[in-house]
Amino acid sequence: MQSLLNDIQKVVGTQGILTGDDVTQRNVDWLRGESCQAAAIVRPADTDQLAAVMALCHAANQPVVTHGGLTGLVHGGRAAPDELVISLERMTAIEELDTLAGTMTVQAGVPLQKAQEAAEAQGWQFPLDLGARGSCTIGGTIATNAGGIRVIRYGMMRQQVLGLEAVLADGTVISSLNRMLKNNAGYDLKHLFIGSEGTLGIVTRAVLRLQPRMTSEETALIAVPSFEALSHLLALMRQKLGGNLSAFEAIWQNHYRLLTVDSGRHTPPLPAEYPYYVIAEAQGIDEEQDAKLFNSTLESAFEQSLVSDAVVTQSEGQRRAIWAIREDIEGLLAEFSPLFTFDISLPIERMARYVEDLEASLAARWPDTGRMVVFGHLGDGNLHVSITVGRDDTETRQAIERLVYAPLAVLGGSISAEHGIGLEKRDYLGLSRSPQEIALMRTLKQALDPKHLLNRHKVLNGAYHQ
């Protein structure tokens, strides 16, 4: 190992490699505070350095784990003592922003918020948005095919990437920095790497698709009397607002009450007596007309008894206060300890029954300590479920995972909507993918990384069977 590290240092320089306490003082899991156990952290400054490092690792049969912003929730950044971490934290350049074509070329270590701000400064927007925007990186969001709050309008990260560059396990550089929306010249190789969680290659640069910056924004917190009304409200807002509807975030009463009334962390804009709440947001380019359309849509919802109460924000401060309730993961950690988090998807019409059944199963297994809250991106079928039972051990975790995941196979859902598989969900992959699909995944892995050096044991390592 030391000989390899010496060779790597010759490539990346002394500032490009960390060892000892500089490694262990870093957390690889912000939710649980696990420290990094890797033999070293390698920090290449550009694609050429990374390619040279991977060539050395390939020759030495040295496994590596890729690190981005480390905001993931499925243990994708965990590294063993015999592994090296490849961190892209020094690759943070925004190389070009084409205001005519609406594209931005960035290195993989660029934080999402930095990309958003750069686009906005030039009259554009990069529409992907999520709570970890200040820490997560473009490379990480590509590797996990991140979603976030605006998927209902703009799609997942996959839809924002026109081209990318990646380094394979043996150091080969695949540079496919396409800038065109239309390019059907053979296989679109970028899709091999988007969502592959670093198991097929390490993304180093990307060409991102920008969208026109919206000049108006209407936001409301809405109280809804039933799940049926909730689903009809979504349909109504889609019909009335069309492409302007940019977010439709559902919050179950248990989540809303916990982070407002029970914890006192946020002032409740609406009473905590309603079963469901929605943060609805619409963006457009005509402030006066967009406001009229948004308000008339809410009036129609009231007339159809789809809404019990609502508050429309009148300032950016009010808007941020509402979104803070939805994004307060630190609050969940403070109130639910130890916390088990789940990111699932399923058909909207089956959500209410699924949540009710899960609550019942949790109460039956842990009648005194079991607690659960739910929120999610209803418009794209994604729910986030947070559970605590007062203890955290392997047996308890597996029991909770089975309660959450097992029903999804019957309901046509997925064990991962946007967070990926990593290590945490690996053994349940068979609930959401067929044996044929998993076999094809293994074929791709074998073809691109035959020595299994890239994020080994992540995503693929057997499948769950009931």
N, C-alpha and C positions, 0 to 999 in steps of 0.2 A: 504493500500500500504506500509506504513512504517514498519508494522510488517513483511510483506513478504520480504522487503529489508533487514531487520535485519537477517532474517533466511538465505537469500542468502549470506549475508556477512559472516556468519559463515562457509559457504561452500567454498567461493572463497577468503576470506581474505579481508583486507582493500584495498589492491592494486588491487583487482579484481572487484571493483565496483566504478563507477564515478557518481557524482550527481552535481546539481547546474551548476555553470559556466563551470565546466569541461565537461559538456554535451553540453551546448548551443554554446560553442566556436568551436565545430566541425561542419563541413559542411557535409550534407548528399547527396548533389548534386553538384559536382564540376563544372558543366556547368552553373548553376544558382546561386550557392553560398548560398543555403538554409541551415540554421543552424538546428542542431538536436533539436527536441522538446520533446524527450522521457523523461519519468520520471527518468530514470537512464540508464547507460550503464554497462552491466555486462560482465566481461572479464575472462571467465574460463581459467585455465591453462592446462587442459587436458580433455579427454572424460568423465572421471568419474565425474569431477566437473560439466561439462555441463549436464550430465544425472541427477545429483542431483538437479541442478537448474531447469531443465525442469520438474522434478517430483513436485517440489514445486510450479512452475507456473501452472501446470496442476491442482493441487489440489485447487489452489486459482482462477482458471479460468482467469489467467493473460495472455493476448496476448503479443507476442514478435515479433520483427523484427530482422533478421539476417544481420550483417554487415561483409563484406569482405574488399576489398580495396577501395570500394566506387567510382569506375570508371564507373559505369553503367550510362545509358542515358535514363532510362524509369521510374525513381523515385522509383525503387525497394527498396531503403534504407530509404525512408521517414517513420518516426514514429510519431504517435500522442502522446499527453501529457499523455494519460492513458496507453501507451505501454512501454515495456522495450526493449532496444536494447541488443542483444547478439552479442558481437564482438569477433571474433576469433584471434585478433591481437597478443595474447600471445602464440598461438599454432603455432610456426614457425620452428619446428624441421624437418630436413631431417633425418629420422630414419634409413634408410638403402638404399644403392645403390649397387645392385647386378650386377657386371660387367660381370658375366658369362651369366646370364639370360637376362640382359638388362632391368631391372626394377628398379624403385625407389619408396620407401615408404615415404610419406611425411604427415605432418599435414596440415590441411586446410588453416592455416594462412600464409603458405610459399608464398612469392611473386613469380610470374612467372619467373622473371629474375634470382632470386636466384636458382630456380630449373634448369633453363637453364645452368647457370654457373657451378653448381655442376655436371651436366651430362657431360658438355664439359671437365671439369677437369679430368674426368675418361675415356675420349675417346669416349663418346657417345653424343647424342644430344636429348633434349626434343623439338620436332619440332613445337609445338604450338607457334605462335608468333603474337603479336599485339602491337600497339603503346603504350598501357598503361602497357607494360611489367614490368616496375619498380614499379608499384603500385598495380596492380590487383593481386589477390591471387589465389592459386590453387582451394580453396573451391569455390570462386566466379566464376571462369571459368567453374568449374563443374556444379554449380547450374544454370548457364546461357547457358551451352553448347556453350562456346565461339568458334569463328571461327578464324578470322585473315587472314594473308596474305599467308599462306601456305596450306590452305584447299585443293587447287587443287591437291596437292601431298599426303598430309598426312591425310586429313579429319578434321572433327571438334573435339572438346575436347572429345566427346563421344568415338571416335576411339582411344584415348590415355589412356583411363582408363580401367585397368584390373579388379580392385576391389576397394571397398570403405567401409568405416564405416560411419554410420549416427545415430543420436539420434532422436527418434520420439517425438511427442508432449508430450507424457506422461512420457518421460525419458527413455523409452526402447532403448537399444543400439542394432542396427543391424550391426553386424560386419561381413562383407563379403569381407575380404581382399584377394581375389583371386589373385594368381600370374601367373596363367596359361592362355595361349592364347585360349586353347580349354577347355571348361567346360560346358557341356550341362546337368548338374544335376539339372533339374527342371528350374523354372523361374529364369532369370538373374536379380536379384532384384536391381542391381546398376542402371539399366535404369529407375527405378521409380524416382530416385533422380537427375539424370543428366538432366539438363534442366528444372527442376520443380521450380526453383527460390526460393527455401527454403520454399515452401508451403506444402511439404509432409514430410520433415525431414531436419535436419541440418547436412551437411556433415562435418565430423571431421578429417578423414584420408583417404588417397587414395594410391593405388598401380598404378603407372604410367608406361606406356609402352615407353621405350626409342628406339631410332633409331641409327644406326651407324653414327658417325660424318662424315660429308662430308669434304673432304680436298680441293676441288676446288669449286669456285663460280664465275659465270659469270653473270654480270648485265648490262643491256642496257636500256636507255631511247629512245623510238622509236616514231617518228611522223608518223601518219597514215592519209591517205587522205579521208577516208569515214568509216562509220560504217560497211558497207559490207566488206571493206578491213580489218577492225578490227576483225571481226568474222572469216574471212578466215585466217588471221594471227594466231589467236589462234589455229585453226585446224592444220595449217602447223607446228607450234611449238610443238604441242602435238605429231604429227606424227613423226617429225624429232628428237625431243629431248627425247621423251618417258617419262620414269619416272624421268629423270633429271629436267624436268620443274617444278620448285617449287613455282613460283609466276608469275601471269599475271594480273597486276593491270592497269585498264583503267582509264584515266583521261580526262574528257571533257575539251575543250579549256577554257571554262569560269572559271573552277577551276584553271587550270595551269596559265592562264593569271593573275587572281586575286592575287595569292600567289607569283608571280614572278614580272612581269612588273608593274601591277597596285599598288601593295603594297610595292614593293621593298624589300620584306622580304628575297627573295632567288634570286641568280643569275640564269637566265634561261639557262640551258645547251643547249637548242635548241630554235630557234625563236618561239614566241607565236602566229604564224600565222596559225597553222594547226588545224583542227577540233578536232582531238583526239590524245592522247598520251598513251603510254604503258610503264610501268616498267616491263620488263621481266627478270626473274632470273632463272638460272639453276645451280644445284649443282651436283657434282660428286666426283669421287675419283682419277681421272687421269687428272691433271691440263692441260697438253699439249694437250691430245686428246679431252678433254672436251671443251677447247677453240677453237680448230679447228671445232668441231661439231657445237658449238654455232655460230661462225662466218660464217660457210657455210650455216647455216639455215637462218641467216640474209641476206646473198647474194641471196639465193633462193627467199626470200621475196621481195627483191629489184627487182629481175628479173621478178617477177610476179606482179609488181606495187602495192604491198601491203604496202610498206613502202615509205615514202617521205624523211625521214632523220632519222639518228640514231647516238647515241654516246654510245660507250661501255666503261665502267669505267676501269681505269687503276690502281686504288688504292682504299683502304678502305675509304679514305676521300672522294673521288669522289662518291663512292657508297652511303655513308651516306648522302651526299649532295642531291643526287637524291631522296632518300627515305624521306628526311626531307620535301620535297615539298608535298609528299603524306600524311605525318603524321602530318602536322602542323595544328592541331585543334585549337591551341591558335591563329594562324593567322586568321582562319575563325572567331573566336570569336571577334578578333580585328576589322575585316573588315565588318562582318555581325552582327550588334547588333540592336535589339535583334535577336538571332539566333534560328531557328527551325531546328532540325536535324531529319532525317528519315533514317531508315535502312530497305530496302525492297528487295525482290527477285522476279524475273520473268524470263520466258524463254528468252534466249539471242536474239532470232530473233525478239522479240517484244520490246526490250529495246529502240531502237532509236525512234520509233513512240511514245512510252509512254512518253519519255523525251520531245519530241517536243510538244505533246499535253499538258503536264503539264506546260511547259513554256508559251504556248499560253493561257491557263486558268489563270495562274498567272498574265500575262500581261493584260488580260481582266478585272480581278478583281481589281488589284492594278497597273494601268498603269504607275504611276509616281514613286512608291516606291518599287515595287516587283522586287526582284533579286534572282537568283538561280544558284548554282553550283553543279556539279555532279562528283563523282568518284566512283570506286568500284572494287570488286574482280570479274572481268568479267568471269573468268574461272568457278566459281561456282554460277553464276547468281545473284550476290549480288551487289546492288547499294546503295550508300550513297548520299542522297539528302539534301542539306543545303539551307534554304530559309530565307530571311528576307523581311519584308514589312514595316519596320519602326515603328512598334508598337507591343505590346505584352499584350493581354488581352484574357479572356476566349472566347469571341465571335470570335476574330481573329484566335486564335489557332484552334478552332474547324472548322472554315471555311477552313483553310489551310490543316488540317488533312483530311477533306473530299475530297479535291482536289487530295491529294496524294494517299489516300487509296482506295477510291471508285472504280477507274478503275481496281484495282488489281484483284478483284473478277472475272471479265469478262476475264482477261488475264491469269488466272490460276497462279497468283502470291501470295506472302505472305506479310503481313504487318510487319513481323519481320524475317529478315534473320539470325541475330546472336545476337542481343541485348536483346531479350526476350520481355515480355509483360509488367510486372510490373503494375503500375497504369496508365501510359500514354496511352497504347494501349488496355487496358482491354475492353473498350466498342466497339472496332472494331474487336474483336476476331472472331465474326461470319462471317467476310468477308473471313477468311482463314481456318476456321474449320467448319465442318458441325454440325447441331444440335445433331446428334448422337455422334460425337466425344466429343463435349462439355459436353454432358450428362455423358459420360464415365469418363471424367476428374472430374466431380463433384462426381461421385461414388467413385473414388480413393481418393479424398480429404476427403469425409465423412468417409471412412474406416480408413484412417490413422490419420486424425485430426478432429474427430467428433465435438470438441468444437471450431474449427476454430481459434486456437490460433497462428498458424504459418503464419507470413506474411499475415494476414487477409486482405481481399479486393484486394490482388494482383492477377493478372492473371485472376481469375474468379469472376465475379460479374455482370452477365447479358451479353448479346451479342448485337452487333450492327445490326440494320436492316435498309436497305435503304428505 
